[in-house]
């Protein structure tokens, strides 16, 4: 039977008990990273004491180690080790177990023979890209800076926009093996403390081996994971994240991801964009209303066509009836099969365009759509009108501001088409009733999802389907139960002064 050492448990893993001797400490760290060849141990000598600078080469910056640790040790060799003015962020008197965690974060650990202190230095290698506008959230006016994959940088972008001591950051470690760091960001004095407590309780109860992106967190934290509607709002824009914080919501950031999660959110939050508030009142309201209309159009247009052709032919105006009849009379398939084939083809082209490299993906989307559309009509398998309907449906789905909500539309279109082919207009109405009832039951972090429609809130309608002037949006969303309800106290005060 294999014998275990003083710094191994019965399973051969590093023991949790601390050890005092220098050799035992070095052996403990070596045993913690056995068969790991990127662990480097640089021997150093300080005041005739033997020591080691230990770090993981793949995640630590060697230049920082030289400038922040080695050079100060050589220059200030007569001082106590704890009194040397190191240039890197230093943490001493950490335990041996904490030193292993520090190494995994990219820190360098320094251990000297005869000294009880273990020193940890922040020498993490910065792996990040330049700040640029996110491709998924283009805007005409406003900021053109997006989040990156570095958590500290993303928090810095938020702090740059909110220079307040009330901005609070709470860190959590998720994943038994990945130990991914996530940050819970909110504004104290605005955000409802009960929401923060509820979210932290959910995070603390998570037990998972890994989490690489906010998508893992969304599925673990949302109230009803089997709902087709998204419960959390994704954004890569710091200005949009700041706006959500000022509303009283919570932002979740994750190391290694450029996506920020805002919660709790409502159904209408997914139709709002930064341009709504960066343009004039009428313009912003018109385009938001257009996005809501396009959502309904992309959801119902194929179903309405199927219901009309299959059940309610009499509602077509006489001037158009002949054109419709000549287009569909030689098609061998019923309207449902036509719509399913074309919708499925559009989804194939869209998915292929996303997965292929950008230049090839654009070519596939344009050329593939033209060739397949023309060929399938020429072959007499699908009518011209059906091609127009599906094309309008696809274009309408692209106008939805949120990619997640756009995916919801794409999924719900198929069951509604099936209902329309079975029961006509009655099937569409039953499907809509089921969807609305589902929306009324949904919650996002315990708050109503379909507000301000259900429960009805007249004040909240000012910033739902259309946008009222900013000076009339005095109150924050009522469903969030924020501590500071007033967003504006005395807007446009200059009008009274000029009278």
ZITAZI-V968004 format. One record per pair of residues at least 4 apart in sequence whose C-alpha atoms are under 7 Angstrom apart, sorted by sequence separation. I is the first residue (numbers start at 1). J is the second residue. If there is no record, write none. Layout:
i: [I I]
j: [J J]
//
This chain:
i: [4 8 9 21 22 23 24 25 26 27 28 29 30 45 46 56 61 62 63 64 65 66 67 68 69 70 71 72 73 79 80 94 95 96 97 98 99 100 101 102 103 134 150 151 152 153 154 155 156 157 158 159 175 187 192 193 194 195 196 197 198 199 200 201 202 214 215 216 217 218 237 238 239 240 241 242 243 244 245 265 272 274 275 279 280 281 282 283 284 285 286 287 288 289 290 291 292 293 294 295 296 297 300 301 302 303 304 305 306 307 308 309 316 317 320 321 322 323 324 325 333 334 335 336 337 338 339 340 341 342 343 344 345 346 347 348 349 350 351 352 356 357 358 359 360 361 362 363 364 365 366 367 368 369 370 371 372 373 374 375 376 377 382 383 384 385 386 387 388 389 390 391 392 393 394 395 402 403 404 405 406 407 408 409 412 413 414 415 416 417 418 419 420 423 424 425 426 427 428 429 430 431 432 433 434 435 436 437 438 443 444 450 451 452 453 457 460 462 463 468 469 493 494 495 4 8 9 19 20 45 55 65 66 79 94 102 103 133 174 175 186 211 244 245 279 307 308 316 333 356 376 377 420 422 443 444 451 452 462 463 468 4 8 9 19 44 45 103 148 173 174 219 235 245 376 377 400 442 443 462 7 8 44 111 147 173 174 253 277 354 377 420 442 4 7 43 44 76 110 111 173 252 253 276 353 398 419 420 452 43 44 110 172 173 222 251 252 275 276 352 353 397 419 440 452 476 42 43 99 109 110 171 172 241 251 252 439 440 475 476 41 42 109 133 171 172 251 353 439 475 476 41 42 72 108 109 132 133 134 171 250 251 353 416 474 475 41 72 107 108 132 133 170 171 249 250 474 14 40 41 72 107 108 131 132 169 170 218 249 440 474 40 107 108 131 169 170 249 350 416 474 39 40 107 131 169 272 349 14 39 40 69 106 107 131 168 169 271 460 14 38 39 68 102 106 168 244 38 68 105 106 129 167 168 202 349 38 68 128 167 168 271 471 7 128 166 167 271 128 166 236 236 93 94 235 236 92 93 94 234 235 92 93 234 235 92 234 91 92 233 234 90 91 232 233 306 47 90 91 232 233 306 46 47 90 178 180 232 448 89 90 176 177 178 232 233 447 88 89 175 176 177 178 232 447 88 175 176 231 240 175 175 174 302 214 213 213 338 214 60 56 59 60 339 343 55 342 331 332 56 331 331 55 331 55 54 55 53 54 328 53 54 327 53 191 327 52 53 65 187 190 191 52 64 186 51 52 51 50 51 61 49 50 60 61 186 49 60 61 186 59 60 185 186 59 184 185 184 185 184 183 184 182 183 29 182 183 182 181 182 181 180 18 158 16 157 161 336 158 336 302 301 302 147 146 147 22 146 147 145 146 301 298 143 297 298 298 297 298 295 134 151 294 295 151 294 151 150 294 295 149 150 149 149 291 148 149 291 148 299 147 298 310 299 303 307 311 299 303 306 307 302 306 303 307 307 273 271 272 271 270 271 270 141 139 140 270 139 142 141 292 230 230 229 289 288 289 288 229 265 228 264 264 285 267 285 264 266 267 284 265 266 266 281 281 281 268 231 223 223 222 223 222 247 247 248 248 192 192 192 191 192 190 191 190 189 190 189]
j: [8 12 13 25 26 27 28 29 30 31 32 33 34 49 50 60 65 66 67 68 69 70 71 72 73 74 75 76 77 83 84 98 99 100 101 102 103 104 105 106 107 138 154 155 156 157 158 159 160 161 162 163 179 191 196 197 198 199 200 201 202 203 204 205 206 218 219 220 221 222 241 242 243 244 245 246 247 248 249 269 276 278 279 283 284 285 286 287 288 289 290 291 292 293 294 295 296 297 298 299 300 301 304 305 306 307 308 309 310 311 312 313 320 321 324 325 326 327 328 329 337 338 339 340 341 342 343 344 345 346 347 348 349 350 351 352 353 354 355 356 360 361 362 363 364 365 366 367 368 369 370 371 372 373 374 375 376 377 378 379 380 381 386 387 388 389 390 391 392 393 394 395 396 397 398 399 406 407 408 409 410 411 412 413 416 417 418 419 420 421 422 423 424 427 428 429 430 431 432 433 434 435 436 437 438 439 440 441 442 447 448 454 455 456 457 461 464 466 467 472 473 497 498 499 9 13 14 24 25 50 60 70 71 84 99 107 108 138 179 180 191 216 249 250 284 312 313 321 338 361 381 382 425 427 448 449 456 457 467 468 473 10 14 15 25 50 51 109 154 179 180 225 241 251 382 383 406 448 449 468 14 15 51 118 154 180 181 260 284 361 384 427 449 12 15 51 52 84 118 119 181 260 261 284 361 406 427 428 460 52 53 119 181 182 231 260 261 284 285 361 362 406 428 449 461 485 52 53 109 119 120 181 182 251 261 262 449 450 485 486 52 53 120 144 182 183 262 364 450 486 487 53 54 84 120 121 144 145 146 183 262 263 365 428 486 487 54 85 120 121 145 146 183 184 262 263 487 28 54 55 86 121 122 145 146 183 184 232 263 454 488 55 122 123 146 184 185 264 365 431 489 55 56 123 147 185 288 365 31 56 57 86 123 124 148 185 186 288 477 32 56 57 86 120 124 186 262 57 87 124 125 148 186 187 221 368 58 88 148 187 188 291 491 28 149 187 188 292 150 188 258 259 117 118 259 260 117 118 119 259 260 118 119 260 261 119 261 119 120 261 262 119 120 261 262 335 77 120 121 262 263 336 77 78 121 209 211 263 479 121 122 208 209 210 264 265 479 121 122 208 209 210 211 265 480 122 209 210 265 274 210 211 211 339 254 254 257 382 259 106 103 106 107 386 390 103 390 380 381 106 381 382 107 383 108 108 109 108 109 383 109 110 383 110 248 384 110 111 123 245 248 249 111 123 245 111 112 112 112 113 123 112 113 123 124 249 113 124 125 250 124 125 250 251 125 250 251 251 252 252 252 253 252 253 100 253 254 254 254 255 255 255 96 238 97 238 242 417 242 421 389 389 390 236 236 237 113 237 238 237 238 393 393 239 393 394 396 396 397 396 236 253 396 397 254 397 255 255 399 400 255 256 256 257 399 257 258 400 258 409 258 409 421 412 416 420 424 413 417 420 421 417 421 420 424 425 401 400 401 401 401 402 402 275 274 275 405 275 278 278 465 404 405 405 465 465 466 466 408 444 408 444 445 466 449 467 447 449 450 467 449 450 451 467 468 469 464 444 443 444 444 445 445 476 477 480 482 480 481 482 482 483 482 483 483 483 484 484]
//
